[in-house]
């Protein structure tokens, strides 16, 4: 699995897990949503450990940009609100930052 696939899977699992808690605690849905959220967040944690990066902090930092992009996709696809141009500009900046963190030359 490539880092990009790992990060996309992790982002969807994290957003889905957090959204499940949102459904339960903010929208007064069944507590079963909390269980689904917990399972999804465990999957997120497992997936993120599969990133091919030498240090956890660097994996988390690079993941952040992908999470932001996935959150805006979720906003549009699940919640029905289209991201505006400022969302797009901000997310693009984050993706560039993630790419620099992941693929920038390293001094050993």
C-alpha positions as CSV (number, residue, x, y, z in Angstrom):
1,X,0.0,0.0,0.0
2,X,1.4,3.4,-0.8
3,X,1.4,6.2,1.7
4,X,-1.3,8.1,-0.2
5,X,-3.6,5.1,0.0
6,X,-2.8,4.6,3.7
7,X,-3.5,8.3,4.4
8,X,-6.8,8.3,2.4
9,X,-8.0,5.2,4.2
10,X,-6.9,6.6,7.5
11,X,-8.7,9.9,6.8
12,X,-11.9,8.3,5.9
13,X,-11.8,6.1,9.0
14,X,-11.0,9.1,11.2
15,X,-13.6,11.3,9.8
16,X,-16.2,8.5,9.8
17,X,-15.4,7.8,13.4
18,X,-15.6,11.4,14.5
19,X,-18.8,11.9,12.5
20,X,-20.3,8.9,14.2
21,X,-19.7,10.6,17.6
22,X,-21.1,13.8,16.2
23,X,-24.3,11.8,15.2
24,X,-24.6,10.3,18.7
25,X,-23.7,13.3,20.9
26,X,-24.7,16.3,18.8
27,X,-27.6,15.0,16.8
28,X,-29.0,12.8,19.6
29,X,-28.8,9.5,17.7
30,X,-28.5,6.0,19.2
31,X,-25.4,5.2,21.4
32,X,-24.6,2.5,18.8
33,X,-23.2,5.4,16.8
34,X,-20.5,5.7,19.5
35,X,-19.6,2.0,19.1
36,X,-19.3,2.5,15.3
37,X,-17.2,5.6,15.9
38,X,-14.9,3.7,18.3
39,X,-14.4,0.9,15.7
40,X,-13.7,3.4,13.0
41,X,-11.2,5.3,15.1
42,X,-9.3,2.0,15.9
43,X,-9.1,1.3,12.2
44,X,-7.8,4.8,11.7
45,X,-5.0,4.2,14.2
46,X,-4.0,0.9,12.7
47,X,-4.0,2.3,9.1
48,X,-1.8,5.3,10.1
49,X,0.8,3.0,11.5
50,X,1.1,1.5,8.0
51,X,2.6,4.7,6.5
52,X,6.1,4.1,5.2
53,X,7.7,6.9,7.1
54,X,10.6,6.4,9.6
55,X,9.2,8.6,12.3
56,X,5.6,8.8,13.7
57,X,5.6,12.6,14.0
58,X,6.5,13.0,10.3
59,X,3.7,10.5,9.4
60,X,1.2,12.5,11.4
61,X,2.4,15.8,10.0
62,X,2.1,14.6,6.4
63,X,-1.2,13.0,7.1
64,X,-2.7,16.3,8.2
65,X,-3.0,17.7,4.7
66,X,-4.8,14.6,3.4
67,X,-7.1,14.8,6.4
68,X,-8.1,18.3,5.5
69,X,-8.8,17.4,1.9
70,X,-10.8,14.4,3.0
71,X,-12.8,16.5,5.5
72,X,-13.8,18.9,2.7
73,X,-14.8,16.0,0.5
74,X,-16.9,14.7,3.4
75,X,-18.4,18.2,3.8
76,X,-19.6,18.1,0.2
77,X,-20.4,14.3,-0.3
78,X,-22.0,13.5,3.1
79,X,-23.2,16.8,4.5
80,X,-24.2,18.4,1.2
81,X,-22.3,21.6,1.6
82,X,-20.0,22.5,-1.2
83,X,-16.6,23.8,-0.1
84,X,-15.9,27.4,-1.1
85,X,-12.8,28.8,-2.8
86,X,-11.1,29.6,0.5
87,X,-11.6,26.0,1.6
88,X,-10.0,24.9,-1.7
89,X,-7.1,27.3,-1.4
90,X,-6.4,26.3,2.2
91,X,-6.6,22.6,1.4
92,X,-4.3,23.0,-1.6
93,X,-1.7,24.7,0.6
94,X,-2.0,21.9,3.1
95,X,-1.5,19.2,0.4
96,X,1.6,21.1,-0.8
97,X,2.9,21.1,2.7
98,X,2.2,17.3,3.1
99,X,4.1,16.6,-0.1
100,X,7.1,18.6,1.1
101,X,7.1,16.7,4.4
102,X,6.7,13.3,2.7
103,X,9.0,13.7,-0.3
104,X,11.4,16.5,0.5
105,X,15.1,15.5,0.5
106,X,16.4,14.4,3.8
107,X,19.9,15.0,5.2
108,X,21.1,11.9,7.0
